[in-house]
Structure formats: structure tokens, C-alpha cells
Amino acid sequence: MRAYAKRRVGRAGFLYLLLILASLAGVGGYFALYPERLPDWAAKTTLGRELQTTRVYKWQDASGQWHVSDQPPPAGMEYRTEDYSHDTNALPLPPALRD
């Protein structure tokens, strides 16, 4: 009778652990998709700042046209990366609003 009880407790513990891990994965996935909804204390951590940063790639093609993308350019092209915080406007002002 005791062996059956131990096996049953072991199985329940495993299912409980699995439930906790699935819940943590769900919460982590949610904040990875919506980093702007991170609580203030979490946003100040290294991982929180990393989730709220966007990396942008800039390069110039053979015809002289500049490209800006969140994906790296084709292989062999020189490019530079810039990291922006989620609350930074990376676009230049329109000519009507300058000066």
C-alpha cells in the first residue's frame, strides 16, 4: 500500500512541477511579446532592458540608396547596427517640422 501511495505522490509532484513550469513559460512568453507591459521593477533589470530594445541595421546598396531594417542585410554588405529603447523615436523629423 505504501509503494502505491509514494508513486501517486511522486506523480502528483511531477504534474505540479509541470504546471508551474508551463505557467512561467506563459508569463515569459507574454512579456517577450509585449515588453512595454513589464512592471517597473522588471523593466529595470538587464533582461527587461534587453526586451525593450530594438536593434536596427543600416546599409547602403550599390546604387547609393540607404536601407534601414530590423533584419540584417544580404551577406557581403557592410552595415552598422543601432540599438534603440522602446520609447525612442528613431525616425527623422519631416521637413515641415524642422527648424
PyMOL commands that set and color helices and strands:
alter all, ss='L'
color gray80, all
select helices_A, chain A and resi 2-33+35-37+40-43+46-51+95-97
alter helices_A, ss='H'
color red, helices_A
select strands_A, chain A and resi 53-60+66-69+79-85
alter strands_A, ss='S'
color yellow, strands_A
deselect
rebuild
show_as cartoon
